[in-house]
Amino acid sequence: MAGCGLGCRSRASGRVQPEITNADEIADDATYEDASITRVRLSRRKLRLVRFVDCAWTGADLSLFVPEACVFQACRFEDCKAIGVDWTVAARLTACEFHRCILDQGAFPEMRLPRTVFRDCRMRDVLLAGADLTEASLVGSDLSGATFGRTRLARADLRRATGYVIHPGENDVKGLRVSRESAAGMLEPFGVEIE
């Protein structure tokens, strides 16, 4: 994904974008493939009908970004800040990876996110109720205040994740992997105190 082998092609202009470093280079109703999107500030901006395929996002500020009917397919986000983003307005978020990102107060309810990677991310107060996180990786992420309910976590990996409280009776947790030290978050709903 790093680099821009094929370039990024806008349907509107047909122009190739090997590297995007300015938010003004991203247009509505366009497709960007194999793009390297670096330090772009899309905070509080609304984009509509944009397709990002195999794009590498690095150091971008997407806080309160509105991705209306946008597609994110096989994108990798590293060291990005996306506070308060309602990802449900996107058309699709598939096979994406988030590494060392700040995703606080984000909303992913009812979304299909199997095998999505959230590695070493800060995800405080994130809404994950009803989401399908089957085989997802949340390794090393801070999930303090995250909301789970009817969440599919089958075969998901929460090792080294912290701050979460997940009720096993209200979520699909078959095959869920957790660390011993953070397993208390699975027992808290039952009033079990671990010393």
PyMOL CGO cylinders between C-alpha atoms (Angstrom):
from pymol import cmd
from pymol.cgo import CYLINDER

trace = [
    CYLINDER, 0.00, 0.00, 0.00, 2.85, 2.39, 0.63, 0.3, 1, 1, 1, 1, 1, 1,
    CYLINDER, 2.85, 2.39, 0.63, 3.63, 4.44, -2.42, 0.3, 1, 1, 1, 1, 1, 1,
    CYLINDER, 3.63, 4.44, -2.42, 1.33, 5.04, -5.31, 0.3, 1, 1, 1, 1, 1, 1,
    CYLINDER, 1.33, 5.04, -5.31, 2.13, 2.49, -8.01, 0.3, 1, 1, 1, 1, 1, 1,
    CYLINDER, 2.13, 2.49, -8.01, -1.02, 2.97, -10.08, 0.3, 1, 1, 1, 1, 1, 1,
    CYLINDER, -1.02, 2.97, -10.08, -1.70, 6.47, -8.87, 0.3, 1, 1, 1, 1, 1, 1,
    CYLINDER, -1.70, 6.47, -8.87, -4.98, 7.87, -7.77, 0.3, 1, 1, 1, 1, 1, 1,
    CYLINDER, -4.98, 7.87, -7.77, -7.46, 8.59, -10.45, 0.3, 1, 1, 1, 1, 1, 1,
    CYLINDER, -7.46, 8.59, -10.45, -10.31, 11.01, -10.09, 0.3, 1, 1, 1, 1, 1, 1,
    CYLINDER, -10.31, 11.01, -10.09, -13.32, 10.04, -12.20, 0.3, 1, 1, 1, 1, 1, 1,
    CYLINDER, -13.32, 10.04, -12.20, -14.09, 13.71, -12.62, 0.3, 1, 1, 1, 1, 1, 1,
    CYLINDER, -14.09, 13.71, -12.62, -10.68, 14.81, -13.91, 0.3, 1, 1, 1, 1, 1, 1,
    CYLINDER, -10.68, 14.81, -13.91, -8.80, 11.60, -14.75, 0.3, 1, 1, 1, 1, 1, 1,
    CYLINDER, -8.80, 11.60, -14.75, -5.78, 13.19, -13.08, 0.3, 1, 1, 1, 1, 1, 1,
    CYLINDER, -5.78, 13.19, -13.08, -3.19, 11.00, -11.34, 0.3, 1, 1, 1, 1, 1, 1,
    CYLINDER, -3.19, 11.00, -11.34, -2.27, 11.81, -7.72, 0.3, 1, 1, 1, 1, 1, 1,
    CYLINDER, -2.27, 11.81, -7.72, 0.85, 9.88, -6.62, 0.3, 1, 1, 1, 1, 1, 1,
    CYLINDER, 0.85, 9.88, -6.62, 0.85, 11.49, -3.17, 0.3, 1, 1, 1, 1, 1, 1,
    CYLINDER, 0.85, 11.49, -3.17, -1.82, 13.60, -1.52, 0.3, 1, 1, 1, 1, 1, 1,
    CYLINDER, -1.82, 13.60, -1.52, -0.62, 16.11, 1.08, 0.3, 1, 1, 1, 1, 1, 1,
    CYLINDER, -0.62, 16.11, 1.08, -3.40, 18.72, 0.93, 0.3, 1, 1, 1, 1, 1, 1,
    CYLINDER, -3.40, 18.72, 0.93, -7.12, 18.22, 1.64, 0.3, 1, 1, 1, 1, 1, 1,
    CYLINDER, -7.12, 18.22, 1.64, -7.98, 20.35, -1.41, 0.3, 1, 1, 1, 1, 1, 1,
    CYLINDER, -7.98, 20.35, -1.41, -6.56, 17.56, -3.60, 0.3, 1, 1, 1, 1, 1, 1,
    CYLINDER, -6.56, 17.56, -3.60, -9.44, 15.27, -2.57, 0.3, 1, 1, 1, 1, 1, 1,
    CYLINDER, -9.44, 15.27, -2.57, -12.65, 15.84, -4.50, 0.3, 1, 1, 1, 1, 1, 1,
    CYLINDER, -12.65, 15.84, -4.50, -16.20, 14.54, -4.10, 0.3, 1, 1, 1, 1, 1, 1,
    CYLINDER, -16.20, 14.54, -4.10, -17.31, 11.75, -6.44, 0.3, 1, 1, 1, 1, 1, 1,
    CYLINDER, -17.31, 11.75, -6.44, -13.74, 10.60, -7.14, 0.3, 1, 1, 1, 1, 1, 1,
    CYLINDER, -13.74, 10.60, -7.14, -11.77, 7.38, -6.84, 0.3, 1, 1, 1, 1, 1, 1,
    CYLINDER, -11.77, 7.38, -6.84, -8.28, 7.22, -5.32, 0.3, 1, 1, 1, 1, 1, 1,
    CYLINDER, -8.28, 7.22, -5.32, -6.31, 3.99, -5.71, 0.3, 1, 1, 1, 1, 1, 1,
    CYLINDER, -6.31, 3.99, -5.71, -2.94, 3.14, -4.16, 0.3, 1, 1, 1, 1, 1, 1,
    CYLINDER, -2.94, 3.14, -4.16, -2.67, 6.70, -2.86, 0.3, 1, 1, 1, 1, 1, 1,
    CYLINDER, -2.67, 6.70, -2.86, -0.31, 7.83, -0.16, 0.3, 1, 1, 1, 1, 1, 1,
    CYLINDER, -0.31, 7.83, -0.16, -2.34, 10.36, 1.86, 0.3, 1, 1, 1, 1, 1, 1,
    CYLINDER, -2.34, 10.36, 1.86, 0.02, 12.12, 4.26, 0.3, 1, 1, 1, 1, 1, 1,
    CYLINDER, 0.02, 12.12, 4.26, -0.73, 14.68, 6.99, 0.3, 1, 1, 1, 1, 1, 1,
    CYLINDER, -0.73, 14.68, 6.99, -3.95, 15.76, 5.30, 0.3, 1, 1, 1, 1, 1, 1,
    CYLINDER, -3.95, 15.76, 5.30, -6.36, 17.75, 7.49, 0.3, 1, 1, 1, 1, 1, 1,
    CYLINDER, -6.36, 17.75, 7.49, -9.97, 16.78, 6.81, 0.3, 1, 1, 1, 1, 1, 1,
    CYLINDER, -9.97, 16.78, 6.81, -11.19, 17.81, 10.26, 0.3, 1, 1, 1, 1, 1, 1,
    CYLINDER, -11.19, 17.81, 10.26, -14.87, 18.87, 10.18, 0.3, 1, 1, 1, 1, 1, 1,
    CYLINDER, -14.87, 18.87, 10.18, -14.96, 18.39, 6.41, 0.3, 1, 1, 1, 1, 1, 1,
    CYLINDER, -14.96, 18.39, 6.41, -17.64, 16.47, 4.54, 0.3, 1, 1, 1, 1, 1, 1,
    CYLINDER, -17.64, 16.47, 4.54, -16.74, 14.29, 1.55, 0.3, 1, 1, 1, 1, 1, 1,
    CYLINDER, -16.74, 14.29, 1.55, -19.38, 12.60, -0.59, 0.3, 1, 1, 1, 1, 1, 1,
    CYLINDER, -19.38, 12.60, -0.59, -19.17, 9.52, -2.81, 0.3, 1, 1, 1, 1, 1, 1,
    CYLINDER, -19.17, 9.52, -2.81, -15.39, 9.19, -2.64, 0.3, 1, 1, 1, 1, 1, 1,
    CYLINDER, -15.39, 9.19, -2.64, -13.75, 5.76, -3.07, 0.3, 1, 1, 1, 1, 1, 1,
    CYLINDER, -13.75, 5.76, -3.07, -10.42, 5.09, -1.38, 0.3, 1, 1, 1, 1, 1, 1,
    CYLINDER, -10.42, 5.09, -1.38, -8.95, 1.75, -2.47, 0.3, 1, 1, 1, 1, 1, 1,
    CYLINDER, -8.95, 1.75, -2.47, -5.62, 0.42, -1.14, 0.3, 1, 1, 1, 1, 1, 1,
    CYLINDER, -5.62, 0.42, -1.14, -4.72, 3.87, 0.20, 0.3, 1, 1, 1, 1, 1, 1,
    CYLINDER, -4.72, 3.87, 0.20, -2.16, 4.50, 2.95, 0.3, 1, 1, 1, 1, 1, 1,
    CYLINDER, -2.16, 4.50, 2.95, -3.19, 7.28, 5.34, 0.3, 1, 1, 1, 1, 1, 1,
    CYLINDER, -3.19, 7.28, 5.34, -0.39, 8.62, 7.56, 0.3, 1, 1, 1, 1, 1, 1,
    CYLINDER, -0.39, 8.62, 7.56, -0.68, 11.35, 10.22, 0.3, 1, 1, 1, 1, 1, 1,
    CYLINDER, -0.68, 11.35, 10.22, -4.03, 12.62, 8.91, 0.3, 1, 1, 1, 1, 1, 1,
    CYLINDER, -4.03, 12.62, 8.91, -6.50, 14.59, 11.04, 0.3, 1, 1, 1, 1, 1, 1,
    CYLINDER, -6.50, 14.59, 11.04, -9.98, 13.25, 10.34, 0.3, 1, 1, 1, 1, 1, 1,
    CYLINDER, -9.98, 13.25, 10.34, -11.65, 14.51, 13.53, 0.3, 1, 1, 1, 1, 1, 1,
    CYLINDER, -11.65, 14.51, 13.53, -15.39, 15.09, 13.04, 0.3, 1, 1, 1, 1, 1, 1,
    CYLINDER, -15.39, 15.09, 13.04, -14.89, 14.17, 9.37, 0.3, 1, 1, 1, 1, 1, 1,
    CYLINDER, -14.89, 14.17, 9.37, -18.13, 13.17, 7.57, 0.3, 1, 1, 1, 1, 1, 1,
    CYLINDER, -18.13, 13.17, 7.57, -17.45, 10.39, 4.99, 0.3, 1, 1, 1, 1, 1, 1,
    CYLINDER, -17.45, 10.39, 4.99, -20.93, 10.45, 3.41, 0.3, 1, 1, 1, 1, 1, 1,
    CYLINDER, -20.93, 10.45, 3.41, -21.41, 7.39, 1.17, 0.3, 1, 1, 1, 1, 1, 1,
    CYLINDER, -21.41, 7.39, 1.17, -17.62, 7.01, 0.92, 0.3, 1, 1, 1, 1, 1, 1,
    CYLINDER, -17.62, 7.01, 0.92, -15.90, 3.65, 0.45, 0.3, 1, 1, 1, 1, 1, 1,
    CYLINDER, -15.90, 3.65, 0.45, -12.72, 2.68, 2.29, 0.3, 1, 1, 1, 1, 1, 1,
    CYLINDER, -12.72, 2.68, 2.29, -11.43, -0.61, 0.92, 0.3, 1, 1, 1, 1, 1, 1,
    CYLINDER, -11.43, -0.61, 0.92, -8.16, -2.19, 2.08, 0.3, 1, 1, 1, 1, 1, 1,
    CYLINDER, -8.16, -2.19, 2.08, -6.92, 1.14, 3.46, 0.3, 1, 1, 1, 1, 1, 1,
    CYLINDER, -6.92, 1.14, 3.46, -4.25, 1.42, 6.13, 0.3, 1, 1, 1, 1, 1, 1,
    CYLINDER, -4.25, 1.42, 6.13, -4.38, 4.27, 8.66, 0.3, 1, 1, 1, 1, 1, 1,
    CYLINDER, -4.38, 4.27, 8.66, -1.25, 4.98, 10.71, 0.3, 1, 1, 1, 1, 1, 1,
    CYLINDER, -1.25, 4.98, 10.71, -0.87, 7.61, 13.43, 0.3, 1, 1, 1, 1, 1, 1,
    CYLINDER, -0.87, 7.61, 13.43, -4.11, 9.30, 12.38, 0.3, 1, 1, 1, 1, 1, 1,
    CYLINDER, -4.11, 9.30, 12.38, -6.56, 11.21, 14.55, 0.3, 1, 1, 1, 1, 1, 1,
    CYLINDER, -6.56, 11.21, 14.55, -10.25, 10.56, 13.86, 0.3, 1, 1, 1, 1, 1, 1,
    CYLINDER, -10.25, 10.56, 13.86, -12.10, 11.77, 16.96, 0.3, 1, 1, 1, 1, 1, 1,
    CYLINDER, -12.10, 11.77, 16.96, -15.91, 11.77, 16.84, 0.3, 1, 1, 1, 1, 1, 1,
    CYLINDER, -15.91, 11.77, 16.84, -16.27, 10.24, 13.37, 0.3, 1, 1, 1, 1, 1, 1,
    CYLINDER, -16.27, 10.24, 13.37, -19.59, 8.51, 12.63, 0.3, 1, 1, 1, 1, 1, 1,
    CYLINDER, -19.59, 8.51, 12.63, -18.33, 5.77, 10.32, 0.3, 1, 1, 1, 1, 1, 1,
    CYLINDER, -18.33, 5.77, 10.32, -21.90, 4.54, 9.71, 0.3, 1, 1, 1, 1, 1, 1,
    CYLINDER, -21.90, 4.54, 9.71, -22.44, 7.28, 7.13, 0.3, 1, 1, 1, 1, 1, 1,
    CYLINDER, -22.44, 7.28, 7.13, -19.74, 5.68, 4.96, 0.3, 1, 1, 1, 1, 1, 1,
    CYLINDER, -19.74, 5.68, 4.96, -20.98, 3.29, 2.29, 0.3, 1, 1, 1, 1, 1, 1,
    CYLINDER, -20.98, 3.29, 2.29, -18.37, 0.70, 3.23, 0.3, 1, 1, 1, 1, 1, 1,
    CYLINDER, -18.37, 0.70, 3.23, -15.33, 0.16, 5.45, 0.3, 1, 1, 1, 1, 1, 1,
    CYLINDER, -15.33, 0.16, 5.45, -13.80, -3.19, 4.48, 0.3, 1, 1, 1, 1, 1, 1,
    CYLINDER, -13.80, -3.19, 4.48, -10.46, -4.90, 5.10, 0.3, 1, 1, 1, 1, 1, 1,
    CYLINDER, -10.46, -4.90, 5.10, -9.02, -1.75, 6.69, 0.3, 1, 1, 1, 1, 1, 1,
    CYLINDER, -9.02, -1.75, 6.69, -6.27, -1.46, 9.28, 0.3, 1, 1, 1, 1, 1, 1,
    CYLINDER, -6.27, -1.46, 9.28, -5.84, 1.22, 11.94, 0.3, 1, 1, 1, 1, 1, 1,
    CYLINDER, -5.84, 1.22, 11.94, -2.44, 1.40, 13.68, 0.3, 1, 1, 1, 1, 1, 1,
    CYLINDER, -2.44, 1.40, 13.68, -1.68, 3.79, 16.56, 0.3, 1, 1, 1, 1, 1, 1,
    CYLINDER, -1.68, 3.79, 16.56, -4.72, 5.91, 15.72, 0.3, 1, 1, 1, 1, 1, 1,
    CYLINDER, -4.72, 5.91, 15.72, -6.88, 8.02, 18.04, 0.3, 1, 1, 1, 1, 1, 1,
    CYLINDER, -6.88, 8.02, 18.04, -10.48, 7.01, 17.34, 0.3, 1, 1, 1, 1, 1, 1,
    CYLINDER, -10.48, 7.01, 17.34, -12.13, 8.32, 20.53, 0.3, 1, 1, 1, 1, 1, 1,
    CYLINDER, -12.13, 8.32, 20.53, -15.92, 8.84, 20.49, 0.3, 1, 1, 1, 1, 1, 1,
    CYLINDER, -15.92, 8.84, 20.49, -16.19, 7.18, 17.09, 0.3, 1, 1, 1, 1, 1, 1,
    CYLINDER, -16.19, 7.18, 17.09, -19.32, 5.34, 16.06, 0.3, 1, 1, 1, 1, 1, 1,
    CYLINDER, -19.32, 5.34, 16.06, -19.28, 1.89, 14.42, 0.3, 1, 1, 1, 1, 1, 1,
    CYLINDER, -19.28, 1.89, 14.42, -22.71, 0.50, 15.52, 0.3, 1, 1, 1, 1, 1, 1,
    CYLINDER, -22.71, 0.50, 15.52, -24.22, -2.29, 13.44, 0.3, 1, 1, 1, 1, 1, 1,
    CYLINDER, -24.22, -2.29, 13.44, -21.28, -2.14, 11.00, 0.3, 1, 1, 1, 1, 1, 1,
    CYLINDER, -21.28, -2.14, 11.00, -19.79, -5.24, 9.37, 0.3, 1, 1, 1, 1, 1, 1,
    CYLINDER, -19.79, -5.24, 9.37, -16.09, -5.06, 10.27, 0.3, 1, 1, 1, 1, 1, 1,
    CYLINDER, -16.09, -5.06, 10.27, -14.85, -8.67, 10.19, 0.3, 1, 1, 1, 1, 1, 1,
    CYLINDER, -14.85, -8.67, 10.19, -11.04, -9.01, 10.26, 0.3, 1, 1, 1, 1, 1, 1,
    CYLINDER, -11.04, -9.01, 10.26, -10.61, -5.23, 10.71, 0.3, 1, 1, 1, 1, 1, 1,
    CYLINDER, -10.61, -5.23, 10.71, -7.41, -4.33, 12.56, 0.3, 1, 1, 1, 1, 1, 1,
    CYLINDER, -7.41, -4.33, 12.56, -7.36, -1.72, 15.34, 0.3, 1, 1, 1, 1, 1, 1,
    CYLINDER, -7.36, -1.72, 15.34, -3.83, -2.20, 16.69, 0.3, 1, 1, 1, 1, 1, 1,
    CYLINDER, -3.83, -2.20, 16.69, -2.49, -0.05, 19.55, 0.3, 1, 1, 1, 1, 1, 1,
    CYLINDER, -2.49, -0.05, 19.55, -5.28, 2.48, 19.01, 0.3, 1, 1, 1, 1, 1, 1,
    CYLINDER, -5.28, 2.48, 19.01, -6.99, 4.75, 21.52, 0.3, 1, 1, 1, 1, 1, 1,
    CYLINDER, -6.99, 4.75, 21.52, -10.69, 4.00, 21.21, 0.3, 1, 1, 1, 1, 1, 1,
    CYLINDER, -10.69, 4.00, 21.21, -12.19, 5.64, 24.30, 0.3, 1, 1, 1, 1, 1, 1,
    CYLINDER, -12.19, 5.64, 24.30, -15.98, 5.94, 24.41, 0.3, 1, 1, 1, 1, 1, 1,
    CYLINDER, -15.98, 5.94, 24.41, -16.34, 4.25, 21.02, 0.3, 1, 1, 1, 1, 1, 1,
    CYLINDER, -16.34, 4.25, 21.02, -19.75, 2.84, 20.09, 0.3, 1, 1, 1, 1, 1, 1,
    CYLINDER, -19.75, 2.84, 20.09, -19.42, -0.79, 18.92, 0.3, 1, 1, 1, 1, 1, 1,
    CYLINDER, -19.42, -0.79, 18.92, -22.93, -2.03, 19.78, 0.3, 1, 1, 1, 1, 1, 1,
    CYLINDER, -22.93, -2.03, 19.78, -24.24, -4.47, 17.19, 0.3, 1, 1, 1, 1, 1, 1,
    CYLINDER, -24.24, -4.47, 17.19, -21.01, -4.38, 15.18, 0.3, 1, 1, 1, 1, 1, 1,
    CYLINDER, -21.01, -4.38, 15.18, -19.63, -7.53, 13.56, 0.3, 1, 1, 1, 1, 1, 1,
    CYLINDER, -19.63, -7.53, 13.56, -16.01, -7.71, 14.72, 0.3, 1, 1, 1, 1, 1, 1,
    CYLINDER, -16.01, -7.71, 14.72, -15.58, -11.39, 13.93, 0.3, 1, 1, 1, 1, 1, 1,
    CYLINDER, -15.58, -11.39, 13.93, -11.84, -12.19, 13.76, 0.3, 1, 1, 1, 1, 1, 1,
    CYLINDER, -11.84, -12.19, 13.76, -11.01, -8.49, 14.25, 0.3, 1, 1, 1, 1, 1, 1,
    CYLINDER, -11.01, -8.49, 14.25, -7.81, -7.49, 16.03, 0.3, 1, 1, 1, 1, 1, 1,
    CYLINDER, -7.81, -7.49, 16.03, -7.96, -4.88, 18.78, 0.3, 1, 1, 1, 1, 1, 1,
    CYLINDER, -7.96, -4.88, 18.78, -4.57, -5.87, 20.21, 0.3, 1, 1, 1, 1, 1, 1,
    CYLINDER, -4.57, -5.87, 20.21, -3.09, -3.27, 22.54, 0.3, 1, 1, 1, 1, 1, 1,
    CYLINDER, -3.09, -3.27, 22.54, -5.97, -0.81, 22.14, 0.3, 1, 1, 1, 1, 1, 1,
    CYLINDER, -5.97, -0.81, 22.14, -7.44, 1.35, 24.91, 0.3, 1, 1, 1, 1, 1, 1,
    CYLINDER, -7.44, 1.35, 24.91, -11.18, 0.61, 24.94, 0.3, 1, 1, 1, 1, 1, 1,
    CYLINDER, -11.18, 0.61, 24.94, -12.06, 2.61, 28.07, 0.3, 1, 1, 1, 1, 1, 1,
    CYLINDER, -12.06, 2.61, 28.07, -15.75, 3.45, 28.02, 0.3, 1, 1, 1, 1, 1, 1,
    CYLINDER, -15.75, 3.45, 28.02, -16.38, 1.57, 24.75, 0.3, 1, 1, 1, 1, 1, 1,
    CYLINDER, -16.38, 1.57, 24.75, -19.97, 0.35, 24.37, 0.3, 1, 1, 1, 1, 1, 1,
    CYLINDER, -19.97, 0.35, 24.37, -20.53, -3.30, 23.50, 0.3, 1, 1, 1, 1, 1, 1,
    CYLINDER, -20.53, -3.30, 23.50, -23.93, -4.97, 23.17, 0.3, 1, 1, 1, 1, 1, 1,
    CYLINDER, -23.93, -4.97, 23.17, -25.01, -7.61, 20.65, 0.3, 1, 1, 1, 1, 1, 1,
    CYLINDER, -25.01, -7.61, 20.65, -21.45, -7.22, 19.32, 0.3, 1, 1, 1, 1, 1, 1,
    CYLINDER, -21.45, -7.22, 19.32, -20.00, -10.16, 17.41, 0.3, 1, 1, 1, 1, 1, 1,
    CYLINDER, -20.00, -10.16, 17.41, -16.53, -10.77, 18.81, 0.3, 1, 1, 1, 1, 1, 1,
    CYLINDER, -16.53, -10.77, 18.81, -16.15, -14.40, 17.76, 0.3, 1, 1, 1, 1, 1, 1,
    CYLINDER, -16.15, -14.40, 17.76, -12.45, -15.25, 17.34, 0.3, 1, 1, 1, 1, 1, 1,
    CYLINDER, -12.45, -15.25, 17.34, -11.53, -11.56, 17.82, 0.3, 1, 1, 1, 1, 1, 1,
    CYLINDER, -11.53, -11.56, 17.82, -8.20, -10.73, 19.47, 0.3, 1, 1, 1, 1, 1, 1,
    CYLINDER, -8.20, -10.73, 19.47, -8.22, -8.36, 22.45, 0.3, 1, 1, 1, 1, 1, 1,
    CYLINDER, -8.22, -8.36, 22.45, -4.86, -9.37, 23.91, 0.3, 1, 1, 1, 1, 1, 1,
    CYLINDER, -4.86, -9.37, 23.91, -3.12, -6.44, 25.62, 0.3, 1, 1, 1, 1, 1, 1,
    CYLINDER, -3.12, -6.44, 25.62, -6.30, -4.34, 25.12, 0.3, 1, 1, 1, 1, 1, 1,
    CYLINDER, -6.30, -4.34, 25.12, -7.34, -2.37, 28.20, 0.3, 1, 1, 1, 1, 1, 1,
    CYLINDER, -7.34, -2.37, 28.20, -10.33, -0.64, 29.73, 0.3, 1, 1, 1, 1, 1, 1,
    CYLINDER, -10.33, -0.64, 29.73, -13.09, -2.73, 28.20, 0.3, 1, 1, 1, 1, 1, 1,
    CYLINDER, -13.09, -2.73, 28.20, -16.14, -4.20, 29.92, 0.3, 1, 1, 1, 1, 1, 1,
    CYLINDER, -16.14, -4.20, 29.92, -17.83, -6.90, 27.84, 0.3, 1, 1, 1, 1, 1, 1,
    CYLINDER, -17.83, -6.90, 27.84, -20.81, -8.91, 29.09, 0.3, 1, 1, 1, 1, 1, 1,
    CYLINDER, -20.81, -8.91, 29.09, -20.33, -12.46, 27.71, 0.3, 1, 1, 1, 1, 1, 1,
    CYLINDER, -20.33, -12.46, 27.71, -24.08, -13.11, 27.86, 0.3, 1, 1, 1, 1, 1, 1,
    CYLINDER, -24.08, -13.11, 27.86, -24.93, -10.10, 25.70, 0.3, 1, 1, 1, 1, 1, 1,
    CYLINDER, -24.93, -10.10, 25.70, -22.22, -10.49, 23.07, 0.3, 1, 1, 1, 1, 1, 1,
    CYLINDER, -22.22, -10.49, 23.07, -20.94, -13.30, 20.85, 0.3, 1, 1, 1, 1, 1, 1,
    CYLINDER, -20.94, -13.30, 20.85, -17.56, -14.04, 22.45, 0.3, 1, 1, 1, 1, 1, 1,
    CYLINDER, -17.56, -14.04, 22.45, -16.92, -17.60, 21.29, 0.3, 1, 1, 1, 1, 1, 1,
    CYLINDER, -16.92, -17.60, 21.29, -13.19, -17.96, 20.66, 0.3, 1, 1, 1, 1, 1, 1,
    CYLINDER, -13.19, -17.96, 20.66, -12.44, -14.39, 21.84, 0.3, 1, 1, 1, 1, 1, 1,
    CYLINDER, -12.44, -14.39, 21.84, -8.77, -14.03, 22.81, 0.3, 1, 1, 1, 1, 1, 1,
    CYLINDER, -8.77, -14.03, 22.81, -7.94, -11.87, 25.85, 0.3, 1, 1, 1, 1, 1, 1,
    CYLINDER, -7.94, -11.87, 25.85, -4.89, -11.44, 28.10, 0.3, 1, 1, 1, 1, 1, 1,
    CYLINDER, -4.89, -11.44, 28.10, -5.05, -12.75, 31.66, 0.3, 1, 1, 1, 1, 1, 1,
    CYLINDER, -5.05, -12.75, 31.66, -4.44, -9.28, 33.08, 0.3, 1, 1, 1, 1, 1, 1,
    CYLINDER, -4.44, -9.28, 33.08, -7.34, -7.73, 31.17, 0.3, 1, 1, 1, 1, 1, 1,
    CYLINDER, -7.34, -7.73, 31.17, -9.80, -10.62, 31.54, 0.3, 1, 1, 1, 1, 1, 1,
    CYLINDER, -9.80, -10.62, 31.54, -11.36, -8.80, 34.52, 0.3, 1, 1, 1, 1, 1, 1,
    CYLINDER, -11.36, -8.80, 34.52, -13.33, -6.76, 31.97, 0.3, 1, 1, 1, 1, 1, 1,
    CYLINDER, -13.33, -6.76, 31.97, -15.24, -9.93, 31.14, 0.3, 1, 1, 1, 1, 1, 1,
    CYLINDER, -15.24, -9.93, 31.14, -16.16, -10.59, 34.79, 0.3, 1, 1, 1, 1, 1, 1,
    CYLINDER, -16.16, -10.59, 34.79, -17.10, -7.06, 35.87, 0.3, 1, 1, 1, 1, 1, 1,
    CYLINDER, -17.10, -7.06, 35.87, -20.72, -7.32, 34.62, 0.3, 1, 1, 1, 1, 1, 1,
    CYLINDER, -20.72, -7.32, 34.62, -21.19, -10.25, 37.04, 0.3, 1, 1, 1, 1, 1, 1,
    CYLINDER, -21.19, -10.25, 37.04, -19.96, -8.26, 40.06, 0.3, 1, 1, 1, 1, 1, 1,
    CYLINDER, -19.96, -8.26, 40.06, -16.83, -10.39, 40.43, 0.3, 1, 1, 1, 1, 1, 1,
    CYLINDER, -16.83, -10.39, 40.43, -13.99, -8.59, 42.20, 0.3, 1, 1, 1, 1, 1, 1,
    CYLINDER, -13.99, -8.59, 42.20, -10.46, -9.68, 41.34, 0.3, 1, 1, 1, 1, 1, 1,
    CYLINDER, -10.46, -9.68, 41.34, -7.67, -8.89, 43.79, 0.3, 1, 1, 1, 1, 1, 1,
]
cmd.load_cgo(trace, "trace")
